[in-house]
Amino acid sequence: MTLLTGDSSENAEPVAKAMGIEKVVAGAKPQDKLDYLNQLPETDVTMMLGDGINDAPTLAGAHLSVAMGGGTDVAKASADMVLLGDRLNRLLEARAMAIQTRKIIRENLAWSLGYNLFILPLAVAGLVAPYFAALGMSASSVVVVSNSLRLLKEKEKGKK
């Protein structure tokens, strides 16, 4: 992991140490940041945080870009995500929510696919009445929506 910043080494080193980042590139100009980003292998995943007009090109070039809530409109428009406010711990909350969302999406896909693979051949063969298959499809949709609503429950738990 690398901390790439326009700040001085004196400011960057303590932050990197606190975050467990081994490599620090300090005093980087906007073009230096973009050049650094472009020279990385495609397999490296990059995340850029920025708040100024000068950060816009690098924000646009990163795999994931985050603009600070108090940043410029240009930075916000160039970013994939905008933090509401300037608290970086919101990134950890967003990551946890993204992981939970991906898990629920996979569960919903598995449920829907499983139901359809099971019931459709039976319905086509005439072993299940059409009204029962339609009722089952509606129930399957209710299960998927109810499962998705768990995200709201998780979000409420996080606020307490």
N, C-alpha and C positions, 0 to 999 in steps of 0.2 A: 504494500500500500504506500502511496506517495501523497504528501501534502504539497500542493503546488499553490503558491501564494505570492501576491505582490508585496506583502508585508516584509519587514526585515527578519533576519534570522533570530534576532533577540526576541521578537514576538512569536514567531512561528515555532521555534524549538519547544517551548513549554507546552504549547497546545498539542503538538505532535506527540510529545512524551505522554501527556495525559490521556490521549486517545489511542496510544499503542501503535502509532505510525512510525515506521523505521526511517523512511527516506523523506527528506524535506528539500524542496526547491523553493528558495525564498528570493524575493526581489524580482520576480518574473513580471515582465511587461505583458499586456494583453496578447501581443503577437507571439511572445515566447510560450505562453500557455497554449495557444492554438497549435503552434509547431510541436510542442511536447505531446499534445493529444494526438496529433496526426502521425507521429512517429511510432506510436504504440502499436503492437500487433492487434489485428482484428479480434483475436480471442480474448483480449483483456477488456474487462467491463469497466467503463469509466462513469464517474458521477461528478458533476460540477455544481458547486453552489456559488451563486453570485448575486450582486445587487445593483450593479452599475451598468451604464451604457457600454463601457469597455468590456464587460463580461459577455455581452450578447453573442459574439461569434463563437466563443468557446462553449457557452451554454447550448447553442444550436448544434455543435459538433459532438457533444458527449452522448453516451448511451442514455443516461438519465440526467436531466438537468433540473435544478431546483433554484428558484428565485426567492429571495427573502421578501417578506410582506412589505417591508419598508423600502424596498428597492425601487428602481426606476421602472416606468411602464415598458420601456424597451426590453429590459431584462425579464420582466414578467411575461412579455409576449414571446420571448425566445425560449422560455423554459417549458419543460413538460409538466412541472408541478410548481405551485406557488404556496409557500408557507404563509399562513395567516398569522402574522406577527413575526417576531425575530427570534423565537426560541427554537434552538436546534434539536431539542429533545423530541419535538414533533416529528422529526424524521424517523425516529425509532418507533413511534406510535403508527406512523403511516406504513412502515415496513411490516409491523406486526399485523396490521389490518390487511395489507396486501397478501400476506402469507395465509391468513385465515380465509380471505376471499377466494384465493386459488384453491384451497382445500375444499371449500363448499361447492365451488363450480365443478370440481372433479367428482365430488359425491353426487351432485345433481345429474351430471352427464352419465355416470355409471348407473344411477337409478333409472333414468329415462331410457337409456340404451337397453338395460337389462329387461325392463318391462316390455319394451317394444319387441325385442328379440324373442321373448317368451310368448306374449299374447298374440302378436300378429300372425304367426304361423298357425296357431290354434284357431283364430278367427277365420283365416283363409280356408282352412280345412273344414270349417263348419262345426268345429267342436265347441266353440264358444258363440253364444248368441250375439249378434251385433250390438244390441242395447247394453249387454253386459260389458263388452269390449269398450264401448263409448263411456260407460260409467267408470270403468277402470282407468281409462285415459284421463278423465276429469279428476279422479282421485289421485292419479299420479302427478298431475299438475299441482294439486293442493299440497302434496308431499314436497314437491320441489320448491314451491313458494314458501312453505313453512320452514323448510330447511334454510332457505336464504335469509329468512327473517332472524335467524340466529345471529347474524352480523349486527343487527340493531341491539340485541341483548348483550353481545360482547362489548359493544360501544358504550352502553349504559353502565356495564360493570367497570369499565375503565375510568369513567367519570367519578365513581364513588371513592 
